[in-house]
Amino acid sequence: MGRWFRNLAVVAAVTAVALVLAASAATVPKFADSRASAIPVDVELVIAVDVSYSMDPDEQALQREGYVLALTSKEFLQALHQGAHGKIAITYFEWAGQSDQKILMPWRMIDGPESADAVAAEIARAPIRRASRTSISGGLRFAKPLFDDSGYRGLRRVIDVSGDGANNAGPLVELIRDDVLAAGITINGLPIMLKRPYKGTMDMDNLDEYYEDCVIGGPGAFVIPIRSAKNSSRRHAPSSSWKLPDGSLTHKLCPLHPERASPARSARGCGRSAGAAISSYRVNFATIST
């Protein structure tokens, strides 16, 4: 991937982490680890990244590099120090099939530049792997209990999910999502939409809408699609967007307001299978674009 795409991933990851921190101030705490020894932090953040075969090596490198650079960026460190505790706890795992999840980095605390550099280095040096299937539901189900024995007590508990496709293995994603939300955990989404979808495949035209309707939720939840500038104008003009120094549009920020859920959610649904979901969203996209 070229420098433009690397910049795009960094902007997306920085935005995601900064928004997680900013939202913690307005959230009523619902602690998971109640042990007296648990260390107070502003946010407990689980980063869950897709390593299914639909993610080509360039996309995987982009995904990894985005988080590595985001965690050491000036914007992130500034947001960090604005928190009540000035520190976050973070863990990073990869997911693919229903039972295929691997923790690359266990819980670590970031409280300044040195710890941020150490966390970024630990993520960066882990080998990149690929695996079969795309089970967002399996990833969410794996992520939920990670908070129970984290050793930290966050004002907010958040899962950031990134991936390039719809759930095609394991339980229905909306059922697992709702179970995670009931535990007081917020789910954010970073759908990767760099490749043009091909007919006859599991690719989805408007993966960001699928994430909005079927994956994310909770106070302050958001979707940040990572897409090319060319494709960004196909759906609609973004209400909030980020630009690179050359002025090119990178992606749209789509915050979800629980009290104003998408009116298309019930009509479109999430599908009993990935194929049904993709068919539903393709039909919806065709309707929007005509």
Secondary structure as the mmCIF struct_conf table of DSSP 4:
data_model
#
loop_
_struct_conf.conf_type_id
_struct_conf.id
_struct_conf.beg_label_comp_id
_struct_conf.beg_label_asym_id
_struct_conf.beg_label_seq_id
_struct_conf.end_label_comp_id
_struct_conf.end_label_asym_id
_struct_conf.end_label_seq_id
HELX_RH_AL_P HELX_RH_AL_P1 ARG A 3 SER A 24
TURN_TY1_P TURN_TY1_P1 ALA A 25 ALA A 26
BEND BEND1 THR A 27 THR A 27
BEND BEND2 ALA A 32 ALA A 32
TURN_TY1_P TURN_TY1_P2 ALA A 36 SER A 37
HELX_LH_PP_P HELX_LH_PP_P1 ALA A 38 ALA A 38
STRN STRN1 ILE A 39 ASP A 50
STRN STRN2 SER A 52 SER A 52
TURN_TY1_P TURN_TY1_P3 TYR A 53 SER A 54
BEND BEND3 MET A 55 MET A 55
HELX_RH_AL_P HELX_RH_AL_P2 PRO A 57 ALA A 70
TURN_TY1_P TURN_TY1_P4 LEU A 71 THR A 72
BEND BEND4 SER A 73 SER A 73
HELX_RH_AL_P HELX_RH_AL_P3 LYS A 74 HIS A 81
TURN_TY1_P TURN_TY1_P5 GLN A 82 GLN A 82
BEND BEND5 GLY A 83 GLY A 86
STRN STRN3 ILE A 88 TRP A 95
BEND BEND6 GLY A 97 GLY A 97
TURN_TY1_P TURN_TY1_P6 GLN A 98 SER A 99
STRN STRN4 GLN A 101 ILE A 110
BEND BEND7 GLY A 112 GLY A 112
HELX_RH_AL_P HELX_RH_AL_P4 PRO A 113 ALA A 124
TURN_TY1_P TURN_TY1_P7 ARG A 125 ARG A 125
BEND BEND8 ALA A 126 ALA A 126
HELX_LH_PP_P HELX_LH_PP_P2 PRO A 127 ILE A 128
STRN STRN5 ALA A 131 ALA A 131
BEND BEND9 SER A 132 SER A 132
HELX_RH_AL_P HELX_RH_AL_P5 ILE A 136 ALA A 143
HELX_RH_3T_P HELX_RH_3T_P1 LYS A 144 PHE A 147
TURN_TY1_P TURN_TY1_P8 ASP A 148 ASP A 149
BEND BEND10 SER A 150 GLY A 151
STRN STRN6 TYR A 152 GLY A 163
BEND BEND11 ASP A 164 GLY A 165
BEND BEND12 ALA A 169 PRO A 171
HELX_RH_AL_P HELX_RH_AL_P6 VAL A 173 ALA A 182
TURN_TY1_P TURN_TY1_P9 ALA A 183 GLY A 184
STRN STRN7 THR A 186 MET A 193
BEND BEND13 LYS A 195 LYS A 195
HELX_LH_PP_P HELX_LH_PP_P3 ARG A 196 PRO A 197
TURN_TY1_P TURN_TY1_P10 LYS A 199 GLY A 200
BEND BEND14 THR A 201 MET A 202
TURN_TY1_P TURN_TY1_P11 ASP A 205 ASN A 206
HELX_RH_AL_P HELX_RH_AL_P7 LEU A 207 TYR A 210
HELX_RH_PI_P HELX_RH_PI_P1 TYR A 211 VAL A 215
STRN STRN8 GLY A 217 GLY A 217
BEND BEND15 GLY A 218 GLY A 218
TURN_TY1_P TURN_TY1_P12 PRO A 219 GLY A 220
STRN STRN9 PHE A 222 VAL A 223
STRN STRN10 ILE A 226 ARG A 227
HELX_RH_AL_P HELX_RH_AL_P8 ALA A 229 ARG A 235
BEND BEND16 SER A 239 SER A 240
STRN STRN11 SER A 241 LYS A 243
TURN_TY1_P TURN_TY1_P13 PRO A 245 ASP A 246
STRN STRN12 LEU A 249 LYS A 252
STRN STRN13 CYS A 254 PRO A 255
HELX_RH_3T_P HELX_RH_3T_P2 PRO A 258 ARG A 260
TURN_TY1_P TURN_TY1_P14 PRO A 263 ALA A 264
HELX_RH_AL_P HELX_RH_AL_P9 ARG A 265 ARG A 268
BEND BEND17 ARG A 272 SER A 273
HELX_RH_AL_P HELX_RH_AL_P10 ALA A 274 SER A 289
#
